[in-house]
């Protein structure tokens, strides 16, 4: 079993939900870092959601405040977030084109 370490970058995420990661029917991914950076001069609220294999969506973070020109470390310091097969990791902000998202993950192949 091999493990690939990767990053996924999303630029200018806003009010339309954006999928950060999607797992296939046999994939497993462990998120080892998730950073959301506010790009604008006012605070924003960010949601991070997970959709499972039965299309149920739940909040990992809900309306989390990110101050102007700062970053939120949603997954860090040894914390891990596991995405099972057929899962999605989604992010959305309350303001158009307001955040960048960087996700570091281990893909088990």
C-alpha positions in Angstrom: 0.0 0.0 0.0 1.5 3.3 -1.1 0.8 6.7 0.4 1.0 9.9 -1.8 1.3 13.3 0.0 -0.5 16.1 -1.9 -1.8 19.6 -1.7 -4.9 21.1 -3.2 -5.3 24.9 -3.7 -8.6 26.7 -4.3 -8.3 30.5 -5.1 -11.0 33.1 -4.4 -13.6 31.0 -2.9 -16.9 32.8 -2.2 -20.6 32.2 -1.8 -20.8 29.3 -4.2 -19.7 26.0 -2.4 -16.5 24.6 -3.8 -15.4 21.0 -3.5 -11.9 20.8 -2.1 -11.5 17.0 -2.3 -13.6 14.1 -3.6 -12.9 10.4 -2.9 -13.7 7.7 -5.4 -15.5 4.4 -4.6 -12.3 2.8 -3.3 -10.3 5.9 -2.2 -9.4 6.9 1.3 -7.9 10.3 2.1 -6.5 11.6 5.4 -6.5 15.4 5.6 -3.4 16.5 7.6 -3.8 20.2 7.1 -6.5 22.7 6.1 -5.9 26.4 6.0 -8.4 29.1 5.0 -7.0 32.6 4.4 -9.2 35.7 4.3 -8.1 37.9 1.4 -10.3 41.0 2.1 -10.3 43.9 4.5 -13.2 42.8 6.6 -14.1 39.6 8.4 -15.8 36.6 6.7 -17.6 33.6 7.9 -16.6 30.2 6.5 -18.3 26.8 6.5 -16.4 23.6 5.9 -18.7 20.6 5.2 -18.4 16.9 4.6 -20.8 15.0 2.3 -20.8 11.2 2.9 -21.5 8.3 0.6 -25.2 8.6 1.1 -25.2 12.3 0.2 -25.8 13.5 3.8 -23.9 16.7 4.3 -22.8 17.9 7.8 -20.7 20.8 9.1 -17.1 20.3 10.1 -17.0 24.1 10.8 -20.1 26.3 10.7 -20.0 30.1 10.3 -16.4 30.3 11.6 -15.1 33.8 11.8 -11.9 34.6 9.9 -10.6 38.1 10.6 -9.4 40.4 7.9 -6.1 39.3 6.3 -5.6 36.3 8.6 -5.7 32.6 8.3 -7.7 29.9 10.0 -6.0 26.5 10.6 -9.0 24.2 10.5 -6.9 21.0 10.7 -3.5 21.2 12.3 -1.2 20.1 15.1 -1.6 16.4 14.7 -5.4 16.5 14.2 -6.6 14.4 11.2 -9.8 14.3 9.2 -10.5 11.1 7.4 -12.5 11.0 4.2 -14.0 7.6 3.4 -14.9 6.3 -0.1 -17.4 8.6 -2.0 -17.0 11.5 0.4 -16.6 15.2 -0.4 -14.9 18.0 1.5 -16.6 21.4 0.7 -15.9 25.0 1.6 -18.0 28.2 1.3 -17.7 31.8 2.5 -20.3 34.4 3.1 -18.6 36.9 0.8 -17.7 36.6 -2.9 -14.1 35.8 -3.8 -12.9 36.2 -0.2 -10.8 33.2 0.8 -8.0 30.9 -0.5 -8.0 27.4 0.8 -5.0 25.0 1.0 -5.5 21.4 1.9 -2.7 19.0 2.6 -3.6 15.3 2.5 -2.4 11.7 2.4 -3.9 9.6 -0.4 -3.8 5.9 0.3 -3.4 3.9 -2.9 
